[in-house]
């Protein structure tokens, strides 16, 4: 049965060291999509791999996905932010491709398969390659807008991106809420068309992508803007007829695609849509590594009531994106849990009173080096010290008279930030069940789609439902006319073998 499952699946899933070693022993060429658990395999190339497999029809060509987080041999690929494809022949690494560059991937598969077949037929040594440290890249956010998606042009646009040398490092389909659209386009709030823009961008699904380039990657932002053309459709058609906006746009708001205006905006937009995405870009000024990360900002009740809009304006002005936002009234127990390190301090009773007096505003802020920047903007935690040493800091500006507690909180470290964000924005879990009629190939595609939409699969189990289990599971439908048929279907037998239902427990991304 194991052999048949691998044949039915386009890509063999490798999730531990033992499976990795078994894969290396496979005869022929194996192309491995190395991924990290948080983002899943590269969905953008699956249709291409299927096309290549169908066209070549070669039993010596194999495809696999490998989770770097759980395989010791792939430790060096952890923390990387771009798709990586490893080519193995005879257990040796013979080629590497970084980025979802479709034409290059297709060419390398054909060439490396030919080399491997020649070695197997005539003998000779394979030319193993050694992985080198990847070139530092810059990144930009691209959005294929609802009008282009609705007209079925998304895949066509994506192919043109790849043909032009842009690498797709992450991709998701997402329908913006009105609140998300307002926040994302906050810098255009003064424009007359702002409300129309918000309504348009929240009217249907968009494709949101992270792009880089193999060549001259430091200039990906201007290169992408040059490729999409002017925002005004008439200007684009007149001056850049080959641009994406000239080809696919209909009017200024409906100009098909979005591109970050500069490096700073690209960083904010990356943090807005992909807060867990890790970059390895280098600042021009000091050569230090930048990290897109999140931090928690907590505006305490007294200030949240009076100064909410002013504080949010300063947050945006400082280059942060508000990735998550909610108002919350904390109970005494929740305050004690969140501030567990401060419970024994003299000021805790005042803090407890402050935090339970009304709704506080919790924000997950995202940008490069977010924890450090937010702490700098807040200033010292001691109010008197903040007023004396940093009168322009937020804690000094928004201090409440006769109130010894500072009115804004920031995470002390990256570890604290994730813990505190999870406190206010806990990840949800839900159950998905693939029913017995889903074939092995269908199951692989469904899992592929689940991970591609930003869900994390935390548990996967195949099980044969007994009649009692099926009846209990669907008990709310017991009085419905289809109940018996449903129960029979969920625990049916096919070809004298029990068809298995697959239950999946997975984490729901906060913005879904």
Protein Blocks (a to p, Z undefined) as FASTA:
>chain_A
ZZmmmmmpmbacdfbfklmmmmmmpgcjdddddddfklopafklmmmmmmmmmmnopakb
ccddddfklgmklmmmgoiabdcddddeehiafbdcedjdfklmmmmmmmmmmmmmmmmm
ngpaddddddddddddddddddddfklmmnopmmmmmmmmmmnopacfbdcdddddfklm
mmmmmmmmmpmklmmmmmmmmnpccdddddddfbhkllmmmmmmmmnopfblklmmmmmm
mbmklmmmmbfklnopacdfblmlmmmmmmmmmmmbccfbdcfklopacddddddddddf
klmmmmmmmmmmmmmmnopacfbgcdddddfklmmmmmmmmmmpmklmmmmmmmmnbccd
ddddddehklmmmmmmnopfblklmmmmmmmbmklmmpcehiabdfbdcdfbfklmmmmm
mmmmccddddddddfklcfklmmmmmmmmmmnopacfbdcdddddfklmmmmmmmmmmpm
klmmmmmmmmcceehiacddddddddddfkZZ
